[in-house]
Amino acid sequence: MSHFVLYYLQNLRDIYSYKVAFSHFPPFSINNPKLTYLAIHYYTIISNNPRIGRGLVSGLSNLEYLIISPLNGGRLENNALSGLTALTRIDITNIVLSDYVNTLSPLVRLKVLQFWGSTLSDITFLKQIPALYGLTYIAFRNNRISSFPADTFKNDTQLGILVMGNNPISVINRFYAKSVKTLYLYQNQITRVAEDAFRDTPMLTHISLS
């Protein structure tokens, strides 16, 4: 797909690309000021460990929902999401981030954050990014999270749904999640739950453990 194809679509609001083989990442930011939804699903980049830089989505000031899901993985560069000031939801699959703090900090309106199969093991970056304190939904499925500090979600005062399924979590210790109502911990390796594990989750109404 050439960026020249998109250049003339000035009123384009949605792009959904499914099972396409790209020789490189095409820039979706050229002259698409009204674009609010961009999904690049199950595509293949014909190169090893492709890097996703700012050229992919920069300047999409009205983009609200972004999905990036390559079949053969890739790396999201630090400045790749800069300029996405209207983004409220992002779903990332099979992507590695070099610097979570700098990459996600520009997303000041983000409400939904999902990382699927992204080799994520350390989620302490959440408490280092004030822009993410307004998240209402977090999903870290199919990653490598084995544990997390008690205060990981302490600043996420609007978080209602937390999904941590398909991770190698074995022990659930006490943690702070004052606003969480729904907690998914299915398909982990849980062998022990501390007696006070849910002492600081007073709003919890639904929990899935397996």
Secondary structure, DSSP 8 states (H G I E B T S, - for coil): --HHHHHT-TT--EEEEES-EESS---S-TT-TT--EEEEEEEEESSSS-EE-GGGTTT-TT--EEEEEESS-EEE-TTTTTT-TT--EEEEESEEES-HHHHHTT-TT--EEEEESS-----GGGGG-GGGTT-SEEEEESS------TTTTTT-TT--EEE--SS---EE-----TT--EEEETTS---EE-TTTTTT-TT--EEEE-
